[in-house]
């Protein structure tokens, strides 16, 4: 039986990001695989949709999680774009 994990996917007209906790990146052992194309703020990491989000989703699935995604969209440039680029702590 899988454990459900609810995540937010946020996008603007040009790109999208999956919001995950830094703790989950560490738990899945993938913090070294995330690129600087993703962003961070506090304990949240916003994984870019083209590569980094897929790395996370695959790791979650391999660890027995069922992902439920809540999507939101804005017509303006998303606030995520103004955050610090991801770097491993």
N, C-alpha and C positions, 0 to 999 in steps of 0.2 A: 504494500500500500504506500502510495507516495504522499509526501507532505506538501501542502499547498503554500505557495509564496506569491503574494500579491505585489506587483511592481507597477510603477507609473512610466509610461512612454510619452514623452513630450516632443512636439515638433513645431517647426515653422515652415514657411514655403520652401526653404532650401535644405533642411536637414532635420534629424531627429535624434533623441537621446533616451536611453533607458536609465532611470534613476535607481541606484543600488546602494547598499551600505558598504562602507570600506571594510567593515567586519566580515561581510560575506565574501569579499574578494580574498581576504586572508584565509578564511575558513576553507574556501575552495582551492587555495594555493595558486591563484592566477594573477596576483598583483603585479608580477613581473611581465605578464603578457599584455597588459593594457598599454595602449599607445598614448602619446601626448595629444592625440586628436580628441581625447575625452577631457572632461572638465571636472573640477572638484570644488566643493564648498562644505566646510565643516566635516561631518562624518559621512556625507553623501558624495558619490561619484556618478557623473552623468556620462554614461558610455555611449560613444558615437555609434550610430546604427549600422554602418557598413561592415565593421569588423569586430570592434570591442564588445558590442552587445551580444553578438553571436558566440564569442568566446565564453561570456558569462552564462548564456542560456544553455550551452552545451555542458558546461561544468555543473550547473544546477541540476540538469537532467541526469547526468552521470552520478550525482549524489542523491538521487531519489526524490527530487522536487518537481512538482507540477507547477508551472508558472501561469499565473493569471495576470493579464495585462490590462490596465486601465489607461486609455489613451486620451490625450488632450492636444489641441492644436491652437496656434495663434497665427493671425495674418501678419503680425509684426515680427521684427527681429527678436528672437527669444532671449530672455534674460540670461539663460545659460551661457550664451556666447560671451558674456562679459565676466565670466568667472575665471579663476586661475586654471591653467592647464594641469592635467593630471600628472602627478609624480608619486612614486611609491614612498611611503613614510619610512 
